[in-house]
Amino acid sequence: MLWSKNIGCGLDEQIPGGCLPIAVLDLEIILVALAALFVGGFVKGAIGFGLPLVVTPILLFYLPLASVITLIIFPVLISNFQQCWLTRTSASILRVIWPMVSTNVLVLLLASHFIATIDGNVIRIIVGCLIVVHVILIEKPYFPRVSTTDSLVLSGLSGVISGAIGSISSFFSFPSVQILHSMRLQSEAFVFALGIFMASGFIALWTGMLIHGVAVLDNLGYSILAVAPVILGVWSGNQARKGISQKKFRLVVSGMLFLVGISLVIRGL
């Protein structure tokens, strides 16, 4: 089961398998989870990214990180596979980004068990800080321009760093997304690359936790159910996209994430 409240293992206690399953559902947490999944889907539908970035920090106020990952695995995979399918004509970009994808996957497979063993308050502080950093650095390339030759080396190195950060926080976008921006890719190639990177990373994260004994299989049913509010959110976001200012909406999302990140740090302290 996904979570409990005030029974048995607390949210910050650790047991073998990452303190995942205790069979008492709390209505407040269910409602928060549904709302977070819808909002995360809406943001992704409106601006093309943001599902785990929005959902994870909100649910961390209620659930251990391992539980959050096992809850959102199906929504993340489905939304990113759809993204890849719609931009499949740009699949040739894999010849450039394969070092980034493969090194990120390898590190996450080997080290993702840390997510289930690090103290919950420490994880909240780490995730909160990463959210704030992401808001500050979002979509900034940091390199004047990365050539195809250079990108093979830089993408491999960025994949290692992203995997290391992801193995203790579940956020493995930095610095790989910045490298992708630096490649100055066409929009469809960027969307395909990002979809492949995120989908493969979450598969590696989930599989790594499974290999290291985290009870991720117990939560597959919840993750399948979580697809519904995300799909509704993505559809709503797509419908709203034409009627909203992308720039203003991104600022609103960034402001919200900044506040959530700071709140997580305070909660962890």
SULBELJO-V951895 format. One record per residue. RES is the residue in three letters. OMEGA is omega in degrees with one decimal (999 if undefined). Layout:
# SULBELJO-V951895
((RES	OMEGA) (RES	OMEGA))
This chain:
# SULBELJO-V951895
((MET	-172.4) (LEU	-169.5) (TRP	174.6) (SER	175.6) (LYS	174.5) (ASN	176.2) (ILE	175.3) (GLY	-176.2) (CYS	176.3) (GLY	-176.3) (LEU	-177.5) (ASP	176.4) (GLU	-179.5) (GLN	172.2) (ILE	176.9) (PRO	-177.3) (GLY	170.0) (GLY	177.0) (CYS	-178.1) (LEU	-164.5) (PRO	162.8) (ILE	-158.7) (ALA	173.5) (VAL	-179.8) (LEU	179.8) (ASP	-174.8) (LEU	-179.7) (GLU	-178.4) (ILE	178.3) (ILE	-179.3) (LEU	177.8) (VAL	-180.0) (ALA	179.2) (LEU	-179.9) (ALA	-179.8) (ALA	179.4) (LEU	178.2) (PHE	-179.0) (VAL	177.4) (GLY	176.7) (GLY	179.5) (PHE	-179.8) (VAL	179.2) (LYS	179.1) (GLY	-176.0) (ALA	-174.8) (ILE	171.1) (GLY	177.4) (PHE	170.8) (GLY	-176.5) (LEU	179.1) (PRO	-179.0) (LEU	179.5) (VAL	-172.0) (VAL	-172.6) (THR	-178.0) (PRO	178.4) (ILE	-176.9) (LEU	178.8) (LEU	174.5) (PHE	-174.5) (TYR	-170.9) (LEU	170.0) (PRO	-174.6) (LEU	179.9) (ALA	178.1) (SER	179.2) (VAL	-179.4) (ILE	-178.4) (THR	176.2) (LEU	-172.4) (ILE	-175.0) (ILE	-179.1) (PHE	176.5) (PRO	-180.0) (VAL	-177.8) (LEU	-177.7) (ILE	-178.2) (SER	-179.4) (ASN	175.4) (PHE	175.9) (GLN	178.7) (GLN	179.8) (CYS	-179.7) (TRP	-178.1) (LEU	-179.8) (THR	-173.7) (ARG	177.7) (THR	178.7) (SER	-176.2) (ALA	-180.0) (SER	178.1) (ILE	177.6) (LEU	178.5) (ARG	-178.8) (VAL	-171.4) (ILE	-175.9) (TRP	177.2) (PRO	179.0) (MET	-178.0) (VAL	-174.0) (SER	179.8) (THR	176.9) (ASN	179.3) (VAL	-177.5) (LEU	-179.0) (VAL	179.1) (LEU	177.6) (LEU	-175.1) (LEU	-168.3) (ALA	-173.8) (SER	179.0) (HIS	178.5) (PHE	-179.6) (ILE	-177.1) (ALA	-176.4) (THR	179.3) (ILE	179.3) (ASP	-175.8) (GLY	179.8) (ASN	176.9) (VAL	178.7) (ILE	178.6) (ARG	179.3) (ILE	180.0) (ILE	-178.1) (VAL	178.6) (GLY	178.6) (CYS	179.9) (LEU	177.1) (ILE	179.2) (VAL	178.5) (VAL	-179.6) (HIS	180.0) (VAL	-177.2) (ILE	-172.2) (LEU	-171.4) (ILE	174.8) (GLU	175.1) (LYS	-173.0) (PRO	179.9) (TYR	172.4) (PHE	-179.5) (PRO	175.5) (ARG	180.0) (VAL	178.8) (SER	179.9) (THR	-179.8) (THR	179.7) (ASP	-174.2) (SER	178.7) (LEU	178.9) (VAL	-177.3) (LEU	-179.6) (SER	176.7) (GLY	178.7) (LEU	-180.0) (SER	177.3) (GLY	177.4) (VAL	-179.5) (ILE	179.0) (SER	179.4) (GLY	179.2) (ALA	178.0) (ILE	-179.8) (GLY	-176.8) (SER	176.8) (ILE	-174.9) (SER	-173.2) (SER	177.2) (PHE	-176.6) (PHE	-178.7) (SER	-178.3) (PHE	2.9) (PRO	-173.5) (SER	179.8) (VAL	177.5) (GLN	176.3) (ILE	177.9) (LEU	176.6) (HIS	-177.8) (SER	178.6) (MET	-179.5) (ARG	-178.6) (LEU	169.0) (GLN	-172.4) (SER	-178.7) (GLU	177.8) (ALA	177.8) (PHE	-179.6) (VAL	178.4) (PHE	-179.5) (ALA	-179.7) (LEU	179.2) (GLY	178.7) (ILE	-178.2) (PHE	-178.0) (MET	-179.2) (ALA	-179.2) (SER	179.0) (GLY	179.5) (PHE	174.7) (ILE	179.3) (ALA	179.3) (LEU	-179.1) (TRP	-178.8) (THR	178.3) (GLY	177.2) (MET	177.9) (LEU	-179.8) (ILE	-176.8) (HIS	169.7) (GLY	176.4) (VAL	-172.4) (ALA	-176.0) (VAL	-177.3) (LEU	-179.2) (ASP	-171.9) (ASN	-178.3) (LEU	-179.6) (GLY	178.1) (TYR	-179.1) (SER	177.1) (ILE	177.9) (LEU	-178.5) (ALA	179.7) (VAL	-173.7) (ALA	179.8) (PRO	178.5) (VAL	178.2) (ILE	177.2) (LEU	178.8) (GLY	178.9) (VAL	178.7) (TRP	179.5) (SER	178.7) (GLY	177.4) (ASN	179.8) (GLN	-176.8) (ALA	-172.6) (ARG	-176.6) (LYS	-175.1) (GLY	-179.1) (ILE	174.9) (SER	-179.4) (GLN	-177.4) (LYS	-179.4) (LYS	-179.4) (PHE	177.0) (ARG	178.0) (LEU	178.2) (VAL	179.6) (VAL	179.9) (SER	178.2) (GLY	178.4) (MET	-179.1) (LEU	178.2) (PHE	179.6) (LEU	178.9) (VAL	179.4) (GLY	178.3) (ILE	-179.9) (SER	178.2) (LEU	178.2) (VAL	178.8) (ILE	179.2) (ARG	179.6) (GLY	179.2) (LEU	999))
